[in-house]
């Protein structure tokens, strides 16, 4: 389960909720007990006095009313109105009742026999006033306890969360090349200290893994350049022969193109490794049109007998400060994908306005898949043929390294448009 609130906010909220509920429960319990005890005590007193008086009245009819000790009592007969008894109280049935009249609040015990009606009335107006004061006092106490709980929660959370906040701040200040952050030495041997020690160990393992990965990429990229150079040299010598059959020449051109593409990829990966290590140096400026023109000629042998034309349009000169291999890999992937997924029609490369635009007349890409075309190993639904789904992922890393932007969209007339902008987002 994911929590949207911060840990400190949850601690403060817990204190506030606990304090409010506890004080509220205490207030409700106090009111309930006060009301229950008061009702039982007053009701029992009224009933007892009324019963005692009626017993005495039957024994001695000369007793006069009002009879009372602390309570006023009246006796009348059915059908004989007693104007000293409030009409609202006179209409009550036998039992103990709480009545609000114009004079105030009263507890009234009523007993209606066949020959006598007796009323015992106790004025609880002052009790009601005290009860109201008690209610407001308890409300104020609940608010005071809630504020106290909030203050205690804020103070406690700041104390509890300070080591965690310090740990988070030290993690933010770490640099990628730091082999071991050494966080544990800044914290006590408690839960946060154990977490810091675990982070130290994890950072150490990650650092070694990253370094090993960089070294592997650098070694592979470097070692592949020599055999690729040998293959390229051999293909050049073979192509220089004038009596080669056309089929053989086409096959050698395929080998030359694959060797050139592999060489460009290894060089680009080597630049990525150097950039991650901070040792990559600025390259000279290259004319993008010349690079794209070479790529077009290298990809022409891939067409075979496919009814597809490759075109290049030079609107204006575009020069980019980046290694030639990086530009070739980036644009070459776009051209190769356009050729692979376009069964017929044309693939047009337009150079100008600081960008390269590759447009094809293929089926395009479903709109739902466009945001994922540059994900690693993503090839889309219904895609056949060989491929690892890594080409565009490498292109994205190169674009991020040199600050370029790349965007894909379906054309309204059919096909896909890939735009590589060398000046970032438009």
GIGIGI-V744108 format. One record per residue. OMEGA is omega as a letter, one per 30 degrees, with the letter a starting at -180 (NA if undefined). D_CENTER is the distance of its C-alpha to the mean C-alpha in Angstrom with 1 decimal. Layout:
[[OMEGA;D_CENTER] [OMEGA;D_CENTER]]
This chain:
[[a;10.9] [l;7.5] [a;8.1] [a;6.6] [l;10.0] [a;11.5] [l;14.2] [l;17.0] [l;16.0] [l;16.1] [l;19.5] [a;20.8] [l;19.8] [l;21.5] [a;24.6] [a;24.8] [a;24.5] [l;26.9] [a;29.4] [l;29.4] [a;29.8] [l;32.5] [l;34.5] [l;34.2] [l;35.5] [a;38.3] [l;39.3] [l;39.4] [l;41.4] [l;43.8] [a;44.4] [l;44.9] [l;47.4] [a;49.2] [a;49.6] [a;50.6] [l;53.2] [l;54.6] [a;55.1] [a;56.7] [a;58.9] [a;60.1] [l;60.5] [l;62.5] [l;64.7] [a;65.5] [a;66.3] [a;68.5] [a;70.5] [l;71.0] [a;72.3] [a;74.6] [l;76.1] [l;76.8] [l;78.5] [a;80.7] [l;81.4] [l;82.8] [a;84.9] [a;86.0] [a;85.9] [l;87.0] [a;83.6] [l;82.3] [f;78.9] [l;76.6] [l;76.1] [l;73.3] [l;72.5] [a;69.2] [l;68.6] [l;70.6] [a;72.2] [l;74.2] [l;76.3] [l;77.5] [l;78.8] [l;77.3] [l;78.3] [a;79.4] [l;76.9] [a;76.3] [l;75.3] [l;74.1] [l;71.2] [a;68.4] [a;68.4] [l;64.7] [a;65.3] [a;68.6] [a;66.7] [l;64.5] [l;65.1] [a;66.1] [l;63.4] [a;61.3] [l;59.3] [a;57.2] [l;58.4] [l;57.5] [l;60.6] [a;61.7] [a;62.9] [a;59.7] [a;58.0] [l;60.3] [a;60.4] [l;63.3] [a;65.0] [l;67.1] [a;69.7] [l;71.8] [a;74.8] [a;77.5] [a;79.9] [l;77.6] [l;74.3] [a;72.9] [l;70.0] [a;68.5] [l;66.2] [a;64.0] [a;62.4] [l;58.8] [l;57.9] [l;57.6] [a;55.5] [l;53.1] [l;52.9] [l;52.1] [l;49.5] [l;47.8] [l;47.9] [l;46.4] [a;43.5] [l;42.7] [l;43.1] [l;40.7] [l;38.1] [l;38.6] [l;38.3] [l;35.0] [a;33.6] [l;35.1] [l;33.6] [l;30.1] [l;30.4] [l;31.7] [l;28.9] [l;26.4] [l;28.4] [l;28.7] [l;24.9] [a;24.3] [a;27.0] [a;26.1] [l;22.4] [l;23.5] [a;26.0] [a;23.8] [a;20.9] [l;23.2] [l;23.7] [l;20.0] [l;19.5] [l;22.6] [l;21.4] [l;18.1] [l;20.4] [l;22.9] [l;20.4] [a;19.4] [a;23.1] [l;23.9] [a;25.3] [a;25.0] [l;28.7] [a;28.8] [l;30.0] [a;29.4] [l;27.4] [a;29.6] [a;27.0] [a;28.8] [a;31.8] [a;30.0] [l;29.0] [a;31.0] [l;31.4] [a;28.8] [l;25.4] [l;23.9] [l;26.9] [l;26.5] [l;22.9] [l;24.3] [l;27.1] [l;24.9] [l;22.9] [a;26.3] [l;27.5] [l;24.4] [l;24.7] [l;28.4] [l;27.9] [l;25.4] [l;27.8] [l;30.7] [l;29.0] [l;28.1] [l;31.6] [l;33.1] [l;31.2] [l;32.3] [l;35.8] [l;35.9] [a;34.8] [a;37.3] [a;40.1] [a;39.6] [a;39.4] [a;42.4] [a;44.5] [a;43.9] [a;45.4] [l;48.9] [l;49.3] [l;47.7] [l;50.2] [l;53.0] [a;51.9] [l;51.7] [a;55.1] [l;56.6] [l;55.4] [l;56.8] [l;60.1] [a;60.1] [l;59.3] [l;62.1] [a;64.7] [a;66.4] [a;67.5] [l;64.2] [a;63.7] [l;61.1] [l;59.0] [l;59.1] [a;58.2] [l;55.1] [l;54.0] [l;54.5] [l;52.5] [l;49.6] [a;49.9] [l;50.1] [l;47.0] [l;45.0] [l;46.3] [l;45.4] [l;41.9] [l;41.4] [l;42.9] [a;40.5] [l;37.4] [l;38.6] [l;39.3] [l;35.9] [l;34.2] [l;36.5] [l;35.4] [l;31.8] [l;32.7] [l;34.8] [l;32.0] [l;29.6] [l;32.5] [a;33.2] [a;36.7] [a;36.5] [a;39.0] [l;39.3] [l;41.1] [a;43.8] [l;43.4] [l;43.8] [a;44.9] [a;42.3] [a;44.9] [l;47.1] [a;44.2] [l;43.2] [l;46.9] [a;47.2] [l;44.2] [a;45.7] [l;48.9] [a;47.3] [a;45.4] [l;48.5] [l;49.8] [a;46.7] [a;47.8] [l;50.8] [a;52.2] [l;49.0] [a;49.8] [l;47.3] [l;48.1] [a;46.3] [l;46.7] [a;45.8] [a;45.9] [a;46.4] [l;45.6] [a;45.8] [l;45.5] [l;42.2] [a;42.3] [l;39.4] [a;39.4] [l;38.0] [a;39.7] [a;41.4] [a;39.9] [l;36.4] [a;37.3] [l;39.2] [a;36.4] [a;33.9] [a;36.3] [l;38.0] [l;34.9] [l;34.5] [a;38.2] [l;38.3] [l;35.4] [l;37.2] [a;40.5] [a;39.1] [l;37.5] [a;40.2] [a;43.2] [a;45.4] [a;45.7] [l;44.7] [a;42.2] [l;42.4] [a;41.2] [l;41.4] [l;41.4] [l;41.2] [l;39.3] [a;37.5] [l;36.0] [a;36.9] [l;36.5] [a;37.0] [l;37.7] [a;38.9] [a;40.3] [a;38.5] [a;36.4] [a;33.2] [l;29.7] [a;27.8] [a;25.3] [a;22.5] [a;23.3] [a;23.7] [a;20.1] [a;20.8] [a;24.4] [l;23.7] [l;21.6] [l;23.7] [l;26.0] [a;25.0] [l;28.2] [a;27.4] [l;29.0] [a;32.8] [l;33.4] [l;36.5] [a;38.2] [l;37.5] [a;34.5] [a;31.7] [a;29.0] [a;28.9] [a;30.9] [l;28.2] [l;25.8] [l;28.6] [a;29.1] [l;25.5] [l;25.9] [l;29.2] [l;27.9] [a;25.2] [a;28.0] [l;30.4] [l;28.1] [l;29.0] [l;27.0] [a;27.4] [l;26.7] [l;27.8] [l;28.8] [l;31.3] [l;34.6] [a;36.0] [a;39.3] [a;37.7] [a;36.4] [l;33.7] [l;33.4] [a;31.9] [l;31.9] [a;31.9] [a;31.9] [l;33.2] [l;32.2] [a;28.4] [l;26.7] [NA;29.2]]
